[in-house]
Every structure is written in C-alpha cells, then in structure tokens.
Amino acid sequence: MRAASTGTARGSTAHATLGFIEQTYGQATLADILERVDPSTRDRVMQTAMTDELPYDSLLRVWRAADDVLRTRDAGWMERAGAFAIDSLGQRLYGGLLRKASPMEFVTQSVSLFQLYYAPGDMVPVEAEPGRAVLRLDGFPTAGPLFCQRQTGGLRRAAELAGGRDVSVRHVRCEHEGDAYCEWEIRWG
C-alpha cells in the first residue's frame, strides 16, 4: 500500500493533467483513466475549480491511475504533462511569473510559483550562477516519483519561457532514491 501524503494542490494541476491526457492520447484514454479512480476522488477532482485547493492525495490518485495506463507506452508522459501545464494554464494564470528577462530572474524571484500550485513547502534556489541553478524542494510531501517527473518537465518549460536557450533540467537528488531531499539542476544558454 502506498503511503498517504499531506498537502494540497491547486485544481489547475489536475485540470492541466486531464487536458494533457485528452489532447495527447484522446478522450477514450482519459475516460479509461478516470474509471480507474474511485468515484468520490473522481468527483472531487472534476468539480474542483482551477484556483481551489485539492487534497494532494486526490491528485496523486489521478496521476497514479494515469501512470498505470500510460507508462508502458510512453515512459516520459509525466515530464511532458508538466511542460504542458506550464505552457497552457501556467502562462494563462501566472504569466508574469514565467515571462522573465532570463531564467536566473525566474529562479530567484521573490514570489514563489511553486507556492501558487502546492502547499506546504517551497522550491528554493540553493545555487545560482550564470547559466545554472539548483533548486531544492523544501517541506512538500511528494509521495512518489511522479511529482518529481512533473517538476522536471515544468521547470524546463518555465526556464525556456524565461528566455533560456538549450535548457536542460536534471533531477540530481531524489528522496525516493535515498537522498535527504529532491533537487533539480537547471542549465541554460
């Protein structure tokens, strides 16, 4: 049995995931995934507005059902779903936080994009130098690698929107692989 987490996510995280699945794999695949989620969770997710808080466990149930269906045919689906979330709803809801003069300005800004999507916790820069930054997840119960994959794709797309060229993002430390915390290294030209 998978451990329960605590925390919340904005409804937009669920809506972006569902939108990505429908657009990429079709309505039938989306319906199959939603059928795998218990009815009360499915109803909660479908009825949550974009800016409402959703129990993170509910979002995890949807992600895990999607992963059960998609991972064998598309191992990188969750990274692409993270990029899609930033490209679509992220830009619409928080464009001012994404469109910066440089990725450095994005990773060091005082308003946390992470905190607009998830609670508790934050994504904080622990290293920042020209062309490179390392962000650490602090205080959020990820409860599995799907979150980490989504962040990898989302951070890559956010750095691109902030003007980064040849952006690469690596998940260099992961608490699910025995590290004390999760960290992502972002490099850009």
C-alpha positions as CSV (number, residue, x, y, z in Angstrom):
1,M,0.0,0.0,0.0
2,R,1.3,3.5,-0.9
3,A,1.8,5.9,2.0
4,A,-0.7,8.8,2.2
5,S,0.7,12.3,1.9
6,T,-0.5,15.5,3.3
7,G,-0.8,18.7,1.4
8,T,-2.8,20.4,-1.2
9,A,-2.6,21.3,-4.9
10,R,-4.5,23.8,-6.9
11,G,-7.2,22.5,-9.1
12,S,-5.3,23.7,-12.1
13,T,-2.7,20.9,-11.6
14,A,-5.5,18.3,-12.0
15,H,-7.1,20.2,-14.9
16,A,-3.8,20.5,-16.7
17,T,-3.1,16.8,-16.3
18,L,-6.5,15.8,-17.7
19,G,-6.2,18.3,-20.5
20,F,-2.8,16.9,-21.5
21,I,-4.1,13.3,-21.4
22,E,-7.1,14.2,-23.5
23,Q,-5.2,16.2,-26.1
24,T,-2.3,13.7,-26.3
25,Y,-4.0,10.3,-26.0
26,G,-7.6,11.0,-26.7
27,Q,-11.0,11.1,-24.9
28,A,-11.2,7.2,-24.7
29,T,-7.8,7.0,-22.8
30,L,-8.9,9.8,-20.5
31,A,-12.2,8.0,-19.8
32,D,-10.3,4.8,-19.1
33,I,-8.0,6.6,-16.6
34,L,-10.9,8.3,-14.8
35,E,-12.7,4.9,-14.5
36,R,-9.7,3.6,-12.5
37,V,-10.1,6.4,-9.9
38,D,-12.6,5.8,-7.1
39,P,-15.9,7.7,-7.7
40,S,-15.5,10.1,-4.7
41,T,-12.0,11.2,-5.8
42,R,-13.0,11.4,-9.4
43,D,-16.0,13.7,-8.5
44,R,-13.8,15.8,-6.2
45,V,-11.2,16.3,-8.9
46,M,-13.7,17.0,-11.7
47,Q,-15.6,19.6,-9.5
48,T,-12.6,21.4,-8.2
49,A,-12.2,24.9,-9.8
50,M,-8.8,26.0,-11.1
51,T,-7.8,28.0,-8.1
52,D,-9.5,25.9,-5.5
53,E,-7.3,23.7,-3.2
54,L,-7.5,20.0,-3.9
55,P,-6.2,17.4,-1.4
56,Y,-2.8,16.3,-2.8
57,D,-3.8,12.6,-2.2
58,S,-6.7,13.1,-4.7
59,L,-4.3,14.4,-7.4
60,L,-1.9,11.5,-6.7
61,R,-4.7,9.0,-7.3
62,V,-5.3,10.5,-10.7
63,W,-1.6,10.6,-11.5
64,R,-1.1,7.0,-10.5
65,A,-4.1,5.8,-12.5
66,A,-2.8,7.7,-15.5
67,D,0.7,6.2,-14.9
68,D,-0.8,2.7,-14.8
69,V,-2.3,3.3,-18.2
70,L,0.4,5.3,-19.9
71,R,3.8,4.4,-18.6
72,T,4.3,1.3,-20.8
73,R,3.5,3.2,-24.0
74,D,5.1,6.5,-23.0
75,A,7.6,6.5,-20.1
76,G,8.1,10.3,-20.4
77,W,4.4,11.2,-20.2
78,M,4.6,12.9,-16.8
79,E,7.5,15.2,-17.8
80,R,5.6,16.2,-20.9
81,A,2.5,16.8,-18.8
82,G,4.5,19.1,-16.5
83,A,5.7,21.1,-19.5
84,F,2.1,21.2,-20.9
85,A,0.9,22.6,-17.6
86,I,3.3,25.5,-17.7
87,D,2.7,26.1,-21.4
88,S,-1.1,26.1,-21.1
89,L,-2.6,27.0,-17.8
90,G,0.6,28.2,-16.2
91,Q,1.1,31.0,-18.7
92,R,-2.6,32.0,-18.5
93,L,-2.7,32.1,-14.7
94,Y,0.8,33.2,-13.8
95,G,2.4,34.6,-17.0
96,G,4.0,37.4,-15.1
97,L,6.0,34.9,-13.0
98,L,7.0,32.9,-16.1
99,R,7.9,35.5,-18.7
100,K,11.1,37.0,-17.3
101,A,14.3,38.5,-18.8
102,S,16.2,35.4,-18.0
103,P,16.0,32.0,-16.3
104,M,18.1,33.5,-13.4
105,E,15.4,36.1,-12.8
106,F,12.8,33.3,-12.8
107,V,14.6,31.1,-10.3
108,T,15.5,33.9,-7.9
109,Q,12.2,35.9,-8.0
110,S,10.7,36.7,-4.6
111,V,7.2,35.3,-5.5
112,S,7.2,31.5,-5.5
113,L,5.5,29.9,-8.4
114,F,5.6,26.6,-6.5
115,Q,3.5,28.0,-3.7
116,L,0.8,29.1,-6.1
117,Y,0.3,25.4,-7.0
118,Y,1.2,23.4,-3.9
119,A,1.2,23.7,-0.1
120,P,3.0,23.3,2.2
121,G,6.6,23.9,1.1
122,D,8.6,25.7,-1.5
123,M,11.1,25.2,-4.3
124,V,14.1,27.3,-3.3
125,P,17.4,28.1,-5.1
126,V,20.4,26.7,-3.3
127,E,22.9,27.5,-6.1
128,A,22.5,30.2,-8.7
129,E,25.2,31.3,-11.2
130,P,25.1,32.5,-14.8
131,G,23.7,29.7,-16.9
132,R,23.0,27.3,-14.0
133,A,20.8,27.0,-10.9
134,V,20.0,24.2,-8.4
135,L,16.5,24.3,-6.9
136,R,15.6,22.3,-3.8
137,L,12.2,21.1,-2.8
138,D,11.6,22.0,0.9
139,G,8.7,20.8,3.0
140,F,6.4,19.2,0.4
141,P,5.3,15.6,0.7
142,T,5.9,14.3,-2.9
143,A,4.8,10.7,-2.1
144,G,6.5,9.3,-5.1
145,P,8.5,10.0,-8.3
146,L,5.5,11.2,-10.4
147,F,5.7,14.6,-8.8
148,C,9.5,14.7,-9.5
149,Q,9.0,13.9,-13.2
150,R,6.3,16.6,-13.5
151,Q,8.5,19.2,-11.9
152,T,11.4,18.3,-14.3
153,G,9.2,19.0,-17.3
154,G,7.6,22.1,-15.7
155,L,11.0,23.6,-14.8
156,R,12.4,23.0,-18.2
157,R,9.5,24.8,-19.9
158,A,9.5,27.6,-17.3
159,A,13.2,28.2,-18.0
160,E,12.5,28.3,-21.7
161,L,9.7,30.8,-21.3
162,A,12.0,32.9,-19.2
163,G,14.3,33.2,-22.2
164,G,16.6,30.2,-21.7
165,R,18.1,28.6,-24.8
166,D,19.2,24.9,-24.9
167,V,17.6,24.4,-21.5
168,S,18.3,21.1,-19.7
169,V,16.9,20.0,-16.3
170,R,18.1,17.1,-14.4
171,H,16.7,15.7,-11.2
172,V,20.0,15.4,-9.4
173,R,18.8,14.3,-6.0
174,C,15.6,12.4,-5.1
175,E,14.3,11.5,-1.7
176,H,12.7,8.4,-3.4
177,E,16.1,7.2,-4.2
178,G,17.5,7.6,-0.7
179,D,18.6,11.3,-0.8
180,A,17.5,13.6,2.0
181,Y,15.7,15.9,-0.4
182,C,14.9,16.5,-4.0
183,E,16.9,18.8,-6.1
184,W,16.8,19.9,-9.8
185,E,19.7,21.3,-11.7
186,I,18.7,23.7,-14.5
187,R,21.2,24.8,-17.2
188,W,20.6,27.2,-20.0
189,G,22.4,29.2,-22.7
